[in-house]
């Protein structure tokens, strides 16, 4: 899938290069011929896709939950077509983590918001659809509270260390580099996925307890996390252009 | 209609790939937490600055009933367990007829290591003090003592 995405992007790029080459050749010809060519010049092909406000759900927290039942989350997504190929995107969600083992308990409740932009690199004459191939960026802010009801650190020499940690707050900032696709499955109903490379910029937490995972980001100790979203969206086509130049 | 069914197949295959990727990314170790609060020390000659050994060594932790930690013929590297209940730990080094004390002061921070392993204690050495019978000086080369890291924390230079 990822390879097909890259190939499509390259093909789109080659079309653009071919168009640019054609323009350059026109400049080098004689003036009269240039004017004639100018007169005959076809308009640059741009697929104008349906625009509007999309609202949906990210299903990846449910997939994660199926793999790891300690993690529960929910995320809603929104997208607005600012221009034909530019989209403003926002995601809001929460994540609950609960581990209960023999030697420790750990609980974290957190929420997060991500805002950013996507650029649609998929604009092909051969496939004039509403589908998108995105690259984009997100800024993410997460806030959470975590605690440990009880824990034991085994120490054969000094004796086992037992303790508790009360609720403390964690605030984190991160950036997502996004790449993915979105397909119109039914009229105005879209499904899509994105791969994300997440970079943790900063995290403020108490000196007593480090966070295990950051809501909407991943494992705290990983300064770079790979993420995935799988969204189902409905697009309200109030800004429908629906014509092709 | 053909295009739509093609899209559905594409999205389903992507979902499966994602599920496998997520499963792989979230794989966690299941290691037992041990020696995660141990200072690693190396013995060095103060004259040559090369690593060296001490013979007939006994090491005791102060404040513990059965406090013998080491009783060995020859030793070049030491692993000293810090007391997690306190912010200072003191050890007595005995070599034949000579004796020295080493005391550590440190800070503690709890750190969930993984879902299966539990909480570890990350320690930061603030200072190391000592008496000077056969120990010339002690250098802190790595102040952080972290779970799953095997680094020499201090260098003990002996006469």
Contacts between the chains, C-beta under 8 A, distances in Angstrom:
chain1	res1	chain2	res2	distance
A	1	B	10	7.2
A	1	B	13	6.6
A	1	B	14	5.3
A	1	B	17	6.4
A	60	B	18	7.1
A	60	B	22	7.4
A	63	B	15	7.7
A	63	B	18	6.7
A	63	B	19	5.4
A	63	B	22	5.9
A	64	B	22	5.9
A	64	B	26	7.1
A	66	B	19	7.7
A	67	B	19	7.3
A	67	B	22	5.9
A	67	B	23	5.0
A	67	B	26	6.1
A	68	B	26	5.6
A	68	B	115	7.5
A	70	B	115	5.9
A	99	B	112	7.8
A	99	B	115	5.1
A	101	B	116	7.4
A	101	B	118	6.2
A	103	B	118	4.9
A	104	B	112	7.9
A	104	B	118	4.1
A	104	B	119	5.1
A	106	B	112	5.4
A	106	B	119	7.1
A	129	B	3	7.4
A	131	B	7	7.6
A	148	B	110	7.2
A	148	B	112	7.6
A	148	B	119	6.2
A	151	B	110	7.5
A	151	B	118	6.3
A	151	B	119	4.3
A	152	B	118	7.8
A	153	B	33	6.6
A	153	B	36	7.6
A	153	B	37	7.4
A	153	B	84	6.2
A	153	B	118	7.9
A	153	B	119	6.8
A	153	B	120	6.9
A	153	B	121	5.9
A	154	B	32	7.9
A	154	B	33	6.6
A	154	B	34	6.9
A	155	B	37	7.1
A	155	B	81	6.6
A	155	B	84	6.3
A	157	B	61	6.7
A	157	B	64	7.1
A	157	B	69	6.6
A	157	B	81	4.3
A	158	B	61	7.1
A	158	B	64	6.4
A	158	B	81	6.1
A	158	B	83	4.6
A	158	B	84	6.8
A	158	B	85	6.9
A	159	B	85	7.8
A	161	B	84	4.0
A	161	B	85	6.1
A	161	B	121	7.3
A	163	B	110	7.6
A	165	B	110	6.0
A	181	B	14	7.8
A	183	B	7	4.4
A	183	B	10	6.7
A	183	B	11	6.3
A	184	B	7	7.5
A	185	B	4	6.4
A	185	B	7	5.6
A	185	B	8	6.3
A	185	B	11	7.2
A	186	B	4	7.2
A	191	B	7	7.7
A	191	B	11	4.8
A	192	B	11	7.9
A	193	B	11	7.4
A	193	B	14	4.9
A	193	B	15	7.4
A	193	B	18	6.2
A	207	B	107	7.8
A	207	B	109	5.8
A	208	B	109	6.8
A	208	B	110	6.2
A	209	B	109	7.4
A	209	B	110	4.7
A	209	B	111	7.5
A	209	B	112	7.7
A	210	B	109	6.3
A	210	B	110	7.0
A	210	B	111	4.4
A	210	B	112	6.9
A	210	B	122	7.4
A	211	B	112	7.5
A	212	B	112	3.6
A	212	B	114	7.7
A	212	B	115	7.6
A	218	B	25	8.0
A	226	B	21	7.7
A	226	B	25	5.9
A	228	B	18	4.9
A	228	B	21	6.3
A	228	B	22	6.1
A	230	B	14	7.5
A	230	B	15	6.0
A	230	B	18	5.9
